[in-house]
Every structure is written in C-alpha cells, then in structure tokens.
Amino acid sequence: PADAVNPAIAATIAELGLDITDRTPRAVTPDDLAAADIVIAMKPGLSLPAAPAGRFLEWSFPDPTDWSPENVRPLRDAVTARLQEEILTR
C-alpha cells in the first residue's frame, strides 16, 4: 500500500463531501475479506491473502497515482457510475 492517500483522489472525494485525508492505506487482511459482503478489485489479477467470503468483482480502471484532480474527476465519476449500476441497483 501507499504511504498516504493520493492527494488528487482526496481532493475529488472531498468534492462529494467526504474527508479521507486522515486515512492511512493498508493491506487487505483475511479478516477484511471474511467480513466484506462485496470485494471489488480495481486491478484484475490482484493477489489476495484469502478468498473473499462475499461477492467478488474485478474491475479494470487506470492507476491515477500521478494524476491531477482534473484528471481524477472522470475516473471518480466512472467508478461511481459502475457502483450504482452493478451494486446499488441489485
């Protein structure tokens, strides 16, 4: 995991009214996977420490590591739309 939340991601999430700047990225644990109803891997083929107990989805989105907030915004909106389409409407 990264040492800190990506500032461009934090800025675009803040536009939605959520402050994630105090969060610290960490590795997913087997307990996390056992407790989750849905696990979404944003990188296909990602190795997990255990099998998810709930529904598992693999989505392919580009890595925004060095992007500006202006470039992250369309990605944020695409992820939001996919969540609404595949998760929230079912």
C-alpha positions in Angstrom: 0.0 0.0 0.0 1.0 3.6 -0.5 2.3 5.6 2.5 -0.6 8.1 2.3 -3.9 8.8 0.5 -3.3 10.2 -3.0 -3.9 14.0 -2.7 -5.7 14.2 -6.0 -8.1 11.4 -5.0 -8.7 13.0 -1.6 -9.4 16.3 -3.3 -12.0 14.8 -5.7 -13.6 12.8 -2.9 -13.8 15.9 -0.8 -15.9 17.4 -3.6 -18.5 14.8 -2.6 -18.4 15.9 1.0 -16.1 13.2 2.4 -12.8 13.9 4.0 -10.4 10.9 3.6 -7.2 12.9 4.3 -6.8 11.3 7.8 -6.9 7.8 6.4 -3.8 5.6 6.0 -3.7 3.0 3.2 -3.1 -0.5 4.5 -3.0 -4.1 3.1 -6.3 -6.0 3.0 -6.4 -8.8 5.6 -8.1 -12.2 5.6 -10.4 -10.8 8.3 -11.4 -7.9 6.0 -12.2 -10.4 3.2 -14.2 -12.6 5.5 -16.3 -9.6 6.8 -17.0 -7.9 3.4 -20.3 -8.5 1.6 -18.6 -7.3 -1.6 -15.0 -7.0 -2.6 -14.0 -5.0 -5.7 -10.5 -5.4 -7.0 -9.6 -2.4 -9.2 -6.7 -4.3 -10.7 -7.5 -7.6 -12.4 -5.4 -10.5 -11.2 -4.7 -8.9 -7.9 -3.4 -11.4 -5.4 -5.5 -11.5 -2.2 -4.4 -13.0 1.1 -7.6 -15.2 1.3 -10.7 -15.8 -0.7 -13.5 -13.3 -0.2 -16.5 -14.6 1.7 -18.9 -12.4 -0.2 -19.3 -11.4 -3.8 -16.0 -10.7 -5.7 -15.8 -8.3 -8.6 -12.8 -7.4 -10.7 -12.9 -4.1 -12.5 -10.2 -2.6 -14.6 -9.5 1.1 -14.1 -6.3 3.1 -14.8 -3.9 3.8 -11.9 -4.2 7.5 -11.0 -1.0 7.7 -9.0 0.4 10.8 -10.7 -2.8 12.4 -11.9 -4.2 15.9 -11.1 -7.6 16.3 -9.6 -8.9 17.4 -13.0 -7.8 14.1 -14.5 -9.1 12.0 -11.5 -12.6 13.5 -11.6 -13.7 11.5 -14.7 -12.3 8.3 -13.1 -14.1 9.0 -9.8 -17.4 9.5 -11.8 -16.8 6.3 -13.8 -16.3 4.3 -10.6 -19.4 5.9 -9.0 -21.5 5.1 -12.1 -20.3 1.5 -12.1 -21.1 1.1 -8.4 -24.6 2.5 -9.0 -25.1 0.2 -12.0 -23.7 -3.1 -10.7 -24.1 -2.8 -6.9 -26.7 -0.3 -5.8 -29.4 -1.3 -8.3 -29.3 -5.0 -7.4 
